[in-house]
Amino acid sequence: MRAMTAGLLMGAALCSSGCLGGVLLGAAAGAGIILVAAEDTVEMEAVTSYADAEKACKAAIHDHGGFLETDSTTHSAGKQTIEIESTVEQTTIKVKIAPTTKEGRLKISVQGRKTADLLPDTKTAERVLTTVRDKLNIEPAGP
């Protein structure tokens, strides 16, 4: 009973301090789980190749009626990062594919901003990332 009470008090303290998001993010960072990383960004981790991730991201953007504006690949310290920018339904979508600290996993982040980049649009970003997950044939992980 004490452990449960301590856990509830710790959870309440984290909620009030605004730190709970980081704890949940760390606890639920399994493959296929889509998490809100910022007010305008959703992300997930996937065990996939850069080529497959890039192909799935571009196809998802196309499926949502978007068009590709920029596409770049950078290499830094031996690590590759792919960035894709597009517009989907009047929302600027920025996709970033980057390595994680876990071998063989990539982090795919999708940022959504609308109205001249003034307002966050996580709904469109999440729809695009859900389509990416489906194209990669990744089952959403359970709680």
C-alpha positions in Angstrom: 0.0 0.0 0.0 2.9 2.4 0.8 4.5 1.8 -2.6 1.2 2.5 -4.3 0.7 5.7 -2.3 4.3 6.8 -3.0 3.8 6.1 -6.7 0.5 8.2 -6.7 2.2 11.1 -4.9 5.2 11.0 -7.3 2.8 10.9 -10.3 0.9 13.9 -8.9 4.1 15.8 -8.3 5.3 15.1 -11.8 2.0 16.2 -13.2 2.1 19.5 -11.3 5.7 20.1 -12.3 5.2 19.4 -16.0 7.8 16.7 -16.1 5.4 13.8 -16.7 5.8 13.9 -20.5 9.5 13.1 -20.3 8.8 10.2 -18.0 6.0 8.8 -20.2 8.1 9.3 -23.3 11.0 7.3 -21.8 8.7 4.6 -20.5 6.7 4.1 -23.7 9.4 4.5 -26.3 8.7 1.1 -28.0 8.6 0.6 -31.7 5.4 1.7 -33.4 4.2 3.8 -30.5 3.4 7.3 -31.6 4.2 9.9 -29.0 3.6 13.7 -28.8 7.2 15.0 -28.4 6.3 18.7 -28.5 3.2 20.8 -29.1 3.7 20.5 -32.9 5.6 17.2 -33.2 4.9 13.5 -33.0 7.4 10.7 -33.2 8.0 7.0 -33.1 10.9 4.6 -33.2 11.0 1.8 -35.9 13.3 -1.0 -36.7 13.8 -0.3 -40.4 16.3 0.9 -42.9 16.8 4.5 -43.9 15.6 3.7 -47.5 12.4 2.1 -46.3 11.7 4.9 -43.8 12.3 7.6 -46.4 10.1 5.7 -49.0 7.3 5.3 -46.4 7.4 8.9 -45.4 7.3 10.2 -49.0 4.4 7.8 -49.8 2.5 8.9 -46.7 2.8 12.6 -47.6 1.6 11.7 -51.2 -1.3 9.7 -49.8 -2.5 12.8 -47.8 -2.4 15.0 -50.9 1.0 16.6 -50.0 3.8 17.6 -52.3 7.5 17.4 -51.7 9.2 20.8 -51.3 12.7 19.8 -50.0 14.5 16.6 -49.3 18.0 16.5 -47.8 20.3 13.9 -46.3 23.2 14.9 -44.0 26.0 13.0 -42.5 27.5 14.0 -39.1 29.8 11.9 -37.0 29.1 8.9 -39.2 25.4 9.2 -38.6 22.8 9.9 -41.4 19.8 12.2 -41.0 17.1 12.6 -43.6 14.8 15.7 -43.6 11.8 16.0 -45.8 9.6 19.2 -46.0 6.2 19.3 -47.6 2.8 20.8 -47.5 -0.3 18.7 -46.6 -3.7 20.4 -46.4 -2.2 23.9 -45.8 0.0 22.5 -43.1 3.8 22.6 -43.4 5.0 19.1 -42.6 8.7 18.5 -41.6 9.8 14.9 -41.3 13.1 13.9 -39.7 14.6 10.4 -39.8 17.5 10.0 -37.4 19.3 7.2 -35.6 18.5 6.4 -32.0 20.9 5.1 -29.3 19.4 1.6 -29.9 21.1 -0.4 -32.6 19.0 -0.8 -35.8 16.3 1.6 -34.7 15.4 5.0 -36.3 13.4 7.8 -34.8 10.9 9.2 -37.3 9.6 12.7 -36.2 6.8 14.6 -37.9 6.2 18.3 -37.2 3.0 20.0 -38.3 2.7 23.8 -38.4 -0.2 25.8 -40.1 -1.1 29.4 -40.8 2.4 30.6 -42.0 4.0 28.3 -39.3 2.3 30.2 -36.5 0.1 27.4 -35.1 0.9 23.8 -34.2 -1.0 21.1 -36.1 -0.3 17.7 -34.4 -3.5 16.2 -35.8 -2.2 16.3 -39.4 1.3 15.3 -38.2 -0.1 12.3 -36.4 -2.2 11.2 -39.4 0.9 11.3 -41.6 3.0 9.4 -39.0 0.2 6.8 -38.6 0.3 6.3 -42.4 4.1 5.9 -42.2 3.7 3.3 -39.5 1.1 1.4 -41.6 3.4 1.5 -44.7 6.3 0.1 -42.7 3.9 -2.7 -41.5 4.6 -1.9 -37.8 1.9 -3.0 -35.4 1.2 -0.3 -32.8 2.6 -1.6 -29.5 0.2 -2.0 -26.6 0.5 -0.3 -23.2 
